[in-house]
Amino acid sequence: MKVTIQSFDAAAKAGDIELNDEVFGLDPRADILHRVVTWQLEKRRATARGTRERADVARTGKKFGRQKGGGTARHGDRRAPTFVGGGKAHGARVRDFNPSLNKKIRALGLRMALSSHAKAGSLIVMDSLTVKDSKTKALTADLTKLGFGKTALVIDGDAVETSFALAAGNLRQINILPAAGANVYDILKHDTLVLTRAAVEKLEARFNG
């Protein structure tokens, strides 16, 4: 699959890049993407710290007082939630929100997410992300010309270009990730996927390795 390389520099000559069909040319499957997104979101969930309930408190099991005539309720022991130091009634419990998912399915989901943008025509490959003087105003004008869409995820190589990161810091519609952070949920959530030449090389090497 050939894609034209875009550039912020109007004087730069447009070229083409050949994308690996094993990474960018797959037919997306909704069931695979759903499994990976669900796995990602559940991995983010944090469980509550478990509280000690009546059966977990280490206190005496001796009966609190006489069954009758003591002027108090008929408590069996000091572990009752009504006592200071007693167990918590209906307390928070530890729950497991981290289901396992096969690595092959995760890798397949990421390739399908990349392919979905390539097939929809919402994939843009950039030669470089360098922004003149790191100015937001200059970047906004460039984005309008290139047609980045309402929301865009920009993925760079090992590290994001500093000038672009500074210029895009005030733009809510732009999110930035290094190639190592590419994931299915963020890719699918944005209208446009923007990859640098370095990001393409990193992603293809990630799957071919």
N, C-alpha and C positions, 0 to 999 in steps of 0.2 A: 504494500500500500504506500503510495507516494503522497506526501503532504508538502505544501509550499511553506517555506520558512519565512516568518514575519520578523520585522525589526522596527524598533523605535526610531531608527535613523532613516529618514526618507530617501537619502542618497544611496543607501546600501542596496546592492543588487540582490534581488530575490532568488533564492535557490530552492531545490527540492531535497527532501530527506526520505529515505526508504524505511518505512516502519515494519518491524517484524510481525508477520501475520499471526505467529503463535502467541503474541502478546497483545496486539492491537486489532486483530482480524477475526476474533471469535464471535460466535452468535451468543449474545447474552441470554442466560436462563434466569427467570424470575425466582425460581425455587432456590438456586444456589446463592444468588444475591441476597435473598431474604434470610437465609441461614447465617450468612456471614455478618450481615448488619445486626441481626438479633444477637449473635454471639458478641459482637463489639459492644453493643449497648449494655448487655448484661454484665460484661467485664467491667464497665464503668461504675456499676452500682456498688455502694459500700454498705455492708451489713451493720446493724446496730450491735453495740457491745452487750453481750448477754447479761441479764440481771439474775441475782440469786432468788429463787422462789422458795416457798416454804420447805420443800424437801431438800433444798441445797444449803440451808443455814445450819451451822454447827452450834446448836444450843441444846440445853437440857431437855430431855423428853419427859421430865417429871411433870405430873399434873399440877396445874397452877394453884389450885386450892380445893377446898371441899366442893362436892357436887351441889350441896344445898346449904343454906344458912350462912354463907360467907359474904353475902352482899355484893358479889361480883358475878360476871358472866361465867358460864361453864366452859372455860378453856382447857384443852387437853394438854397444852405445853406452851412454851415461850416462843415458839417459831411462828405464831400467828402474825399476819400482816399488821394487826392493830397495835402491836408492841414495838417499841423502839428496838432496833436490832433484829426484828423479825424478817421473814421473807417478804419479797415484793409480790403484791397481788397482780396477776396478769401482766407480768413484766415483759420487757423486750427479749426476744430470743434470737440467737445467732441463726442466720439462714444462708444457704449457699447459693450465690447468684452467678457462679462461674462455671457454666457448662463447658465441657470439652468439645473441641471441633478439630477434625483432622487437618493437618498442615496442608495436605494436597487440596482440600476444599477451600481453605483460606487463600492459597495461592491462585486457585482457579477463579475464585470470586474477584480477586484484585484484577486479574487479566480481563475478566468479563466487564468489570466496571470501566476499565480503560477502553475496551473495545466498544462499549455502549456510546461513549462520547465520539469515538472515531466514526462509527456508523451514522450517528446523528448529525455529523458535521459541526459539532460544538467543541472540537479539539483544535487548539492553536499551538503551533510549535514556534518558539522564539529563538532567534540566534543568540541574543543576550538580553539581560534585564537592566542594563545600565541606564540610569536616569540622570539627565543633565542637572547638576547642582543639587540633586536629591530633593527636588521641589515637587510638592503635591500638585500644584497647578499644571506643571509641565506633564506630569504623569497622567492627569485627568484628560488632558487634550489628546495624548497618545492613545489612551484606552478607547476614547470615543471613535477615533479613526479606525482602530483595529476591530471594533465591535466585540468587546469583551462580554457583553450581555449584562443582565441585572446583577448577577453574582458570579464570581469567578474564583476558582482555586488555582493558585500559581505554585507549581512545583519546580524547584531548582535542583542543582546537583548536590554535592556534599554539604554545602552551606548556601543560604540565600544571599544574593547580591545585596551588599550593604546599602547602596544608594536606592535600590528599589524598596527595600524594607523600610527605610526612613521616609520615602515619599508616600508609600502606601499605608503608613501607620495611622493616618486619619481617615482612611476610606473603609467604611463598614462593609462594602460589597466585595472587598478583596481579602482573601485569606491566603496565607503563605505557608508552605511546608518545604523542608528539604526532601530529597528523594527517599531517604530512609523512613520518613514519616508518612509516606503515601498509604492511604487506607480506603477501603470500600465506602464507608459511610460518608466521609468528607467529599469523596469524588462524586458520588451520586447526588449529594445535597446541593451542589452548585450547578448553575446553568451552563457554565463554560469551564473547560479544563485547559489550563495553559501549562505547557511543558517547555523547558529550555532544551537545547540540544544536549547539554550535560545530563539533564534528567532522563531523557530518552535513553541515553547510553547506560545510565545507572540501572534503570528499570529493566532494560533488555538483558543486561549482564546478570541482574538478580535472578531472572528466571532461567537463563541459559546456563548459569553456573550450577 
